[in-house]
Amino acid sequence: MNSFEQKKMELEFRTFANRHFERPSDCRNADQIRFYVQELCQKISDYENRFSQAPAYAYVLLAQYNLAHNQLVHKEFVSSYC
């Protein structure tokens, strides 16, 4: 895959993510974040099957969702048990 195709794939994914995903910091609950993580993992898998690689931004977005999920779970844990 040449650099033009990589840029095209990256742009396609960013456009898709901006349309279909909410920012991780705007998510209200853990179920919503889990839904987005599942959709994102499916999209990454699709890219890996089609192109043998996924856009780097997909992994960055996945890390952001995981961070938001961990923070939300920690906050719920502290409010429940402390």
N, CA, C and O atoms as a Tinker XYZ file with bonds, in Angstrom:
   328  protein
     1  N      0.848000   -1.166000    0.000000    73     2
     2  CA     0.000000    0.000000    0.000000    64     1     3
     3  C      0.898000    1.235000    0.000000    63     2     4     5
     4  O      1.759000    1.391000    0.866000    81     3
     5  N      0.687000    2.098000   -0.972000    73     3     6
     6  CA     1.516000    3.299000   -1.059000    64     5     7
     7  C      0.958000    4.402000   -0.151000    63     6     8     9
     8  O     -0.101000    4.244000    0.456000    81     7
     9  N      1.678000    5.505000   -0.071000    73     7    10
    10  CA     1.299000    6.573000    0.861000    64     9    11
    11  C     -0.019000    7.235000    0.461000    63    10    12    13
    12  O     -0.781000    7.660000    1.329000    81    11
    13  N     -0.295000    7.328000   -0.832000    73    11    14
    14  CA    -1.568000    7.909000   -1.273000    64    13    15
    15  C     -2.741000    7.069000   -0.774000    63    14    16    17
    16  O     -3.725000    7.614000   -0.275000    81    15
    17  N     -2.645000    5.758000   -0.906000    73    15    18
    18  CA    -3.717000    4.875000   -0.455000    64    17    19
    19  C     -3.872000    4.925000    1.062000    63    18    20    21
    20  O     -4.986000    4.849000    1.580000    81    19
    21  N     -2.747000    5.054000    1.774000    73    19    22
    22  CA    -2.813000    5.162000    3.228000    64    21    23
    23  C     -3.517000    6.451000    3.641000    63    22    24    25
    24  O     -4.355000    6.443000    4.542000    81    23
    25  N     -3.175000    7.563000    2.978000    73    23    26
    26  CA    -3.824000    8.843000    3.282000    64    25    27
    27  C     -5.318000    8.771000    2.973000    63    26    28    29
    28  O     -6.140000    9.289000    3.729000    81    27
    29  N     -5.660000    8.131000    1.867000    73    27    30
    30  CA    -7.060000    7.986000    1.485000    64    29    31
    31  C     -7.820000    7.170000    2.519000    63    30    32    33
    32  O     -8.933000    7.526000    2.905000    81    31
    33  N     -7.216000    6.072000    2.968000    73    31    34
    34  CA    -7.832000    5.229000    3.982000    64    33    35
    35  C     -8.004000    6.009000    5.281000    63    34    36    37
    36  O     -9.055000    5.930000    5.917000    81    35
    37  N     -6.994000    6.751000    5.674000    73    35    38
    38  CA    -7.045000    7.545000    6.899000    64    37    39
    39  C     -8.164000    8.591000    6.814000    63    38    40    41
    40  O     -8.928000    8.763000    7.764000    81    39
    41  N     -8.257000    9.279000    5.689000    73    39    42
    42  CA    -9.288000   10.297000    5.496000    64    41    43
    43  C    -10.678000    9.663000    5.503000    63    42    44    45
    44  O    -11.609000   10.209000    6.095000    81    43
    45  N    -10.815000    8.528000    4.853000    73    43    46
    46  CA   -12.096000    7.814000    4.830000    64    45    47
    47  C    -12.523000    7.436000    6.245000    63    46    48    49
    48  O    -13.690000    7.582000    6.607000    81    47
    49  N    -11.576000    6.953000    7.043000    73    47    50
    50  CA   -11.920000    6.556000    8.409000    64    49    51
    51  C    -12.268000    7.771000    9.260000    63    50    52    53
    52  O    -13.223000    7.720000   10.036000    81    51
    53  N    -11.523000    8.850000    9.134000    73    51    54
    54  CA   -11.819000   10.048000    9.926000    64    53    55
    55  C    -13.214000   10.580000    9.605000    63    54    56    57
    56  O    -13.950000   10.990000   10.502000    81    55
    57  N    -13.572000   10.569000    8.320000    73    55    58
    58  CA   -14.902000   11.014000    7.905000    64    57    59
    59  C    -15.966000   10.116000    8.507000    63    58    60    61
    60  O    -16.971000   10.599000    9.027000    81    59
    61  N    -15.749000    8.810000    8.437000    73    59    62
    62  CA   -16.673000    7.847000    9.020000    64    61    63
    63  C    -16.810000    8.070000   10.526000    63    62    64    65
    64  O    -17.922000    8.100000   11.052000    81    63
    65  N    -15.709000    8.222000   11.200000    73    63    66
    66  CA   -15.725000    8.381000   12.659000    64    65    67
    67  C    -16.427000    9.680000   13.062000    63    66    68    69
    68  O    -17.184000    9.696000   14.033000    81    67
    69  N    -16.189000   10.747000   12.339000    73    67    70
    70  CA   -16.836000   12.022000   12.666000    64    69    71
    71  C    -18.353000   11.947000   12.488000    63    70    72    73
    72  O    -19.098000   12.594000   13.225000    81    71
    73  N    -18.805000   11.171000   11.527000    73    71    74
    74  CA   -20.242000   11.043000   11.288000    64    73    75
    75  C    -20.928000   10.102000   12.268000    63    74    76    77
    76  O    -22.044000   10.377000   12.708000    81    75
    77  N    -20.284000    9.009000   12.610000    73    75    78
    78  CA   -20.959000    7.941000   13.323000    64    77    79
    79  C    -20.584000    7.777000   14.794000    63    78    80    81
    80  O    -21.282000    7.080000   15.531000    81    79
    81  N    -19.519000    8.393000   15.224000    73    79    82
    82  CA   -19.086000    8.227000   16.609000    64    81    83
    83  C    -19.173000    9.542000   17.352000    63    82    84    85
    84  O    -18.927000   10.616000   16.803000    81    83
    85  N    -19.530000    9.423000   18.613000    73    83    86
    86  CA   -19.523000   10.566000   19.499000    64    85    87
    87  C    -18.135000   10.661000   20.140000    63    86    88    89
    88  O    -17.455000    9.648000   20.296000    81    87
    89  N    -17.724000   11.847000   20.501000    73    87    90
    90  CA   -16.431000   11.974000   21.170000    64    89    91
    91  C    -16.464000   11.194000   22.474000    63    90    92    93
    92  O    -17.487000   11.166000   23.157000    81    91
    93  N    -15.351000   10.562000   22.821000    73    91    94
    94  CA   -15.331000    9.764000   24.062000    64    93    95
    95  C    -15.705000   10.569000   25.304000    63    94    96    97
    96  O    -16.340000   10.038000   26.215000    81    95
    97  N    -15.323000   11.830000   25.349000    73    95    98
    98  CA   -15.632000   12.640000   26.532000    64    97    99
    99  C    -17.112000   13.002000   26.613000    63    98   100   101
   100  O    -17.577000   13.414000   27.676000    81    99
   101  N    -17.863000   12.863000   25.526000    73    99   102
   102  CA   -19.292000   13.176000   25.521000    64   101   103
   103  C    -20.173000   11.984000   25.855000    63   102   104   105
   104  O    -21.387000   12.142000   25.984000    81   103
   105  N    -19.602000   10.806000   25.999000    73   103   106
   106  CA   -20.378000    9.606000   26.285000    64   105   107
   107  C    -20.908000    9.666000   27.718000    63   106   108   109
   108  O    -20.206000   10.086000   28.637000    81   107
   109  N    -22.153000    9.241000   27.886000    73   107   110
   110  CA   -22.829000    9.370000   29.177000    64   109   111
   111  C    -22.676000    8.164000   30.100000    63   110   112   113
   112  O    -22.645000    8.314000   31.321000    81   111
   113  N    -22.581000    6.971000   29.518000    73   111   114
   114  CA   -22.517000    5.787000   30.382000    64   113   115
   115  C    -21.628000    4.720000   29.758000    63   114   116   117
   116  O    -21.209000    4.825000   28.606000    81   115
   117  N    -21.355000    3.701000   30.547000    73   115   118
   118  CA   -20.428000    2.643000   30.122000    64   117   119
   119  C    -20.991000    1.831000   28.958000    63   118   120   121
   120  O    -20.237000    1.381000   28.095000    81   119
   121  N    -22.301000    1.641000   28.928000    73   119   122
   122  CA   -22.901000    0.878000   27.819000    64   121   123
   123  C    -22.720000    1.584000   26.485000    63   122   124   125
   124  O    -22.464000    0.942000   25.466000    81   123
   125  N    -22.851000    2.882000   26.492000    73   123   126
   126  CA   -22.646000    3.656000   25.268000    64   125   127
   127  C    -21.201000    3.534000   24.791000    63   126   128   129
   128  O    -20.950000    3.370000   23.597000    81   127
   129  N    -20.269000    3.613000   25.708000    73   127   130
   130  CA   -18.861000    3.483000   25.348000    64   129   131
   131  C    -18.576000    2.081000   24.830000    63   130   132   133
   132  O    -17.863000    1.916000   23.840000    81   131
   133  N    -19.130000    1.068000   25.495000    73   131   134
   134  CA   -18.941000   -0.313000   25.029000    64   133   135
   135  C    -19.478000   -0.511000   23.623000    63   134   136   137
   136  O    -18.869000   -1.225000   22.826000    81   135
   137  N    -20.611000    0.109000   23.304000    73   135   138
   138  CA   -21.170000    0.021000   21.959000    64   137   139
   139  C    -20.207000    0.618000   20.936000    63   138   140   141
   140  O    -19.953000    0.014000   19.894000    81   139
   141  N    -19.672000    1.799000   21.230000    73   139   142
   142  CA   -18.738000    2.437000   20.311000    64   141   143
   143  C    -17.445000    1.638000   20.161000    63   142   144   145
   144  O    -16.888000    1.554000   19.067000    81   143
   145  N    -16.974000    1.058000   21.249000    73   143   146
   146  CA   -15.764000    0.231000   21.178000    64   145   147
   147  C    -16.007000   -0.988000   20.303000    63   146   148   149
   148  O    -15.156000   -1.356000   19.494000    81   147
   149  N    -17.162000   -1.611000   20.465000    73   147   150
   150  CA   -17.495000   -2.776000   19.646000    64   149   151
   151  C    -17.577000   -2.398000   18.167000    63   150   152   153
   152  O    -17.040000   -3.110000   17.317000    81   151
   153  N    -18.235000   -1.299000   17.857000    73   151   154
   154  CA   -18.334000   -0.847000   16.464000    64   153   155
   155  C    -16.961000   -0.509000   15.900000    63   154   156   157
   156  O    -16.657000   -0.823000   14.749000    81   155
   157  N    -16.143000    0.126000   16.714000    73   155   158
   158  CA   -14.802000    0.498000   16.282000    64   157   159
   159  C    -13.943000   -0.735000   16.032000    63   158   160   161
   160  O    -13.189000   -0.776000   15.060000    81   159
   161  N    -14.046000   -1.720000   16.884000    73   159   162
   162  CA   -13.290000   -2.964000   16.687000    64   161   163
   163  C    -13.725000   -3.669000   15.407000    63   162   164   165
   164  O    -12.891000   -4.222000   14.692000    81   163
   165  N    -15.016000   -3.654000   15.115000    73   163   166
   166  CA   -15.496000   -4.243000   13.862000    64   165   167
   167  C    -14.947000   -3.487000   12.659000    63   166   168   169
   168  O    -14.564000   -4.097000   11.660000    81   167
   169  N    -14.908000   -2.174000   12.751000    73   167   170
   170  CA   -14.388000   -1.364000   11.641000    64   169   171
   171  C    -12.892000   -1.623000   11.451000    63   170   172   173
   172  O    -12.424000   -1.723000   10.316000    81   171
   173  N    -12.143000   -1.733000   12.540000    73   171   174
   174  CA   -10.713000   -2.035000   12.451000    64   173   175
   175  C    -10.508000   -3.405000   11.815000    63   174   176   177
   176  O     -9.645000   -3.578000   10.954000    81   175
   177  N    -11.301000   -4.364000   12.241000    73   175   178
   178  CA   -11.213000   -5.704000   11.666000    64   177   179
   179  C    -11.520000   -5.684000   10.171000    63   178   180   181
   180  O    -10.863000   -6.374000    9.391000    81   179
   181  N    -12.500000   -4.908000    9.779000    73   179   182
   182  CA   -12.849000   -4.768000    8.369000    64   181   183
   183  C    -11.678000   -4.192000    7.570000    63   182   184   185
   184  O    -11.355000   -4.685000    6.489000    81   183
   185  N    -11.050000   -3.150000    8.106000    73   183   186
   186  CA    -9.886000   -2.561000    7.427000    64   185   187
   187  C     -8.732000   -3.555000    7.333000    63   186   188   189
   188  O     -8.059000   -3.635000    6.305000    81   187
   189  N     -8.505000   -4.307000    8.401000    73   187   190
   190  CA    -7.405000   -5.276000    8.380000    64   189   191
   191  C     -7.665000   -6.394000    7.380000    63   190   192   193
   192  O     -6.734000   -6.897000    6.751000    81   191
   193  N     -8.922000   -6.782000    7.234000    73   191   194
   194  CA    -9.251000   -7.801000    6.236000    64   193   195
   195  C     -9.138000   -7.273000    4.808000    63   194   196   197
   196  O     -8.672000   -7.978000    3.913000    81   195
   197  N     -9.566000   -6.034000    4.603000    73   195   198
   198  CA    -9.527000   -5.456000    3.252000    64   197   199
   199  C     -8.137000   -4.994000    2.844000    63   198   200   201
   200  O     -7.718000   -5.238000    1.713000    81   199
   201  N     -7.418000   -4.333000    3.737000    73   199   202
   202  CA    -6.150000   -3.688000    3.388000    64   201   203
   203  C     -4.940000   -4.255000    4.116000    63   202   204   205
   204  O     -3.821000   -3.804000    3.867000    81   203
   205  N     -5.116000   -5.205000    4.988000    73   203   206
   206  CA    -4.052000   -5.782000    5.825000    64   205   207
   207  C     -3.454000   -4.779000    6.802000    63   206   208   209
   208  O     -2.364000   -4.991000    7.333000    81   207
   209  N     -4.163000   -3.702000    7.032000    73   207   210
   210  CA    -3.776000   -2.722000    8.051000    64   209   211
   211  C     -4.960000   -1.813000    8.322000    63   210   212   213
   212  O     -5.894000   -1.736000    7.523000    81   211
   213  N     -4.914000   -1.141000    9.433000    73   211   214
   214  CA    -5.972000   -0.204000    9.806000    64   213   215
   215  C     -5.353000    1.171000   10.000000    63   214   216   217
   216  O     -4.159000    1.279000   10.277000    81   215
   217  N     -6.152000    2.225000    9.857000    73   215   218
   218  CA    -5.624000    3.574000   10.071000    64   217   219
   219  C     -5.136000    3.755000   11.505000    63   218   220   221
   220  O     -5.720000    3.213000   12.444000    81   219
   221  N     -4.086000    4.503000   11.659000    73   219   222
   222  CA    -3.537000    4.757000   12.992000    64   221   223
   223  C     -4.542000    5.489000   13.869000    63   222   224   225
   224  O     -4.592000    5.265000   15.079000    81   223
   225  N     -5.339000    6.360000   13.269000    73   223   226
   226  CA    -6.337000    7.112000   14.031000    64   225   227
   227  C     -7.373000    6.185000   14.665000    63   226   228   229
   228  O     -7.927000    6.507000   15.716000    81   227
   229  N     -7.637000    5.051000   14.045000    73   227   230
   230  CA    -8.592000    4.092000   14.608000    64   229   231
   231  C     -8.092000    3.592000   15.958000    63   230   232   233
   232  O     -8.871000    3.465000   16.902000    81   231
   233  N     -6.817000    3.313000   16.050000    73   231   234
   234  CA    -6.248000    2.846000   17.314000    64   233   235
   235  C     -6.189000    3.967000   18.344000    63   234   236   237
   236  O     -6.349000    3.721000   19.540000    81   235
   237  N     -5.961000    5.186000   17.892000    73   235   238
   238  CA    -5.959000    6.336000   18.799000    64   237   239
   239  C     -7.359000    6.521000   19.375000    63   238   240   241
   240  O     -7.519000    6.722000   20.579000    81   239
   241  N     -8.372000    6.451000   18.511000    73   239   242
   242  CA    -9.749000    6.591000   18.957000    64   241   243
   243  C    -10.141000    5.470000   19.908000    63   242   244   245
   244  O    -10.834000    5.708000   20.897000    81   243
   245  N     -9.706000    4.261000   19.618000    73   243   246
   246  CA    -9.976000    3.127000   20.496000    64   245   247
   247  C     -9.346000    3.349000   21.873000    63   246   248   249
   248  O     -9.966000    3.053000   22.894000    81   247
   249  N     -8.141000    3.858000   21.902000    73   247   250
   250  CA    -7.470000    4.148000   23.176000    64   249   251
   251  C     -8.223000    5.229000   23.951000    63   250   252   253
   252  O     -8.330000    5.151000   25.175000    81   251
   253  N     -8.744000    6.235000   23.250000    73   251   254
   254  CA    -9.508000    7.288000   23.913000    64   253   255
   255  C    -10.796000    6.739000   24.524000    63   254   256   257
   256  O    -11.167000    7.107000   25.639000    81   255
   257  N    -11.476000    5.856000   23.789000    73   255   258
   258  CA   -12.688000    5.239000   24.334000    64   257   259
   259  C    -12.358000    4.362000   25.538000    63   258   260   261
   260  O    -13.096000    4.366000   26.523000    81   259
   261  N    -11.276000    3.623000   25.474000    73   259   262
   262  CA   -10.882000    2.781000   26.609000    64   261   263
   263  C    -10.557000    3.624000   27.833000    63   262   264   265
   264  O    -10.907000    3.257000   28.955000    81   263
   265  N     -9.888000    4.752000   27.621000    73   263   266
   266  CA    -9.578000    5.655000   28.724000    64   265   267
   267  C    -10.859000    6.222000   29.329000    63   266   268   269
   268  O    -11.008000    6.264000   30.550000    81   267
   269  N    -11.779000    6.656000   28.477000    73   267   270
   270  CA   -13.048000    7.201000   28.970000    64   269   271
   271  C    -13.826000    6.132000   29.734000    63   270   272   273
   272  O    -14.438000    6.425000   30.761000    81   271
   273  N    -13.805000    4.908000   29.242000    73   271   274
   274  CA   -14.508000    3.807000   29.919000    64   273   275
   275  C    -13.886000    3.541000   31.284000    63   274   276   277
   276  O    -14.601000    3.396000   32.276000    81   275
   277  N    -12.574000    3.478000   31.338000    73   275   278
   278  CA   -11.894000    3.229000   32.620000    64   277   279
   279  C    -12.180000    4.336000   33.624000    63   278   280   281
   280  O    -12.395000    4.060000   34.804000    81   279
   281  N    -12.186000    5.573000   33.175000    73   279   282
   282  CA   -12.471000    6.687000   34.076000    64   281   283
   283  C    -13.904000    6.627000   34.588000    63   282   284   285
   284  O    -14.164000    6.892000   35.762000    81   283
   285  N    -14.830000    6.279000   33.703000    73   283   286
   286  CA   -16.234000    6.192000   34.100000    64   285   287
   287  C    -16.452000    5.045000   35.088000    63   286   288   289
   288  O    -17.171000    5.206000   36.075000    81   287
   289  N    -15.842000    3.905000   34.832000    73   287   290
   290  CA   -15.975000    2.764000   35.737000    64   289   291
   291  C    -15.356000    3.096000   37.095000    63   290   292   293
   292  O    -15.917000    2.748000   38.133000    81   291
   293  N    -14.222000    3.756000   37.092000    73   291   294
   294  CA   -13.578000    4.142000   38.351000    64   293   295
   295  C    -14.463000    5.110000   39.132000    63   294   296   297
   296  O    -14.622000    4.975000   40.345000    81   295
   297  N    -15.029000    6.070000   38.441000    73   295   298
   298  CA   -15.897000    7.052000   39.085000    64   297   299
   299  C    -17.124000    6.370000   39.690000    63   298   300   301
   300  O    -17.522000    6.697000   40.808000    81   299
   301  N    -17.724000    5.431000   38.966000    73   299   302
   302  CA   -18.887000    4.698000   39.488000    64   301   303
   303  C    -18.497000    3.823000   40.676000    63   302   304   305
   304  O    -19.259000    3.693000   41.634000    81   303
   305  N    -17.309000    3.227000   40.611000    73   303   306
   306  CA   -16.833000    2.391000   41.711000    64   305   307
   307  C    -16.647000    3.228000   42.977000    63   306   308   309
   308  O    -17.078000    2.832000   44.060000    81   307
   309  N    -16.012000    4.369000   42.833000    73   307   310
   310  CA   -15.757000    5.233000   43.992000    64   309   311
   311  C    -17.072000    5.717000   44.590000    63   310   312   313
   312  O    -17.226000    5.745000   45.811000    81   311
   313  N    -18.015000    6.096000   43.742000    73   311   314
   314  CA   -19.296000    6.588000   44.283000    64   313   315
   315  C    -20.116000    5.477000   44.921000    63   314   316   317
   316  O    -20.925000    5.741000   45.810000    81   315
   317  N    -19.919000    4.236000   44.480000    73   315   318
   318  CA   -20.679000    3.116000   45.039000    64   317   319
   319  C    -20.088000    2.556000   46.324000    63   318   320   321
   320  O    -20.825000    2.180000   47.236000    81   319
   321  N    -18.769000    2.500000   46.399000    73   319   322
   322  CA   -18.132000    1.777000   47.503000    64   321   323
   323  C    -17.352000    2.650000   48.481000    63   322   324   325
   324  O    -16.873000    2.149000   49.499000    81   323
   325  N    -17.220000    3.895000   48.205000    73   323   326
   326  CA   -16.432000    4.733000   49.129000    64   325   327
   327  C    -17.275000    5.751000   49.829000    63   326   328
   328  O    -16.763000    6.528000   50.635000    81   327
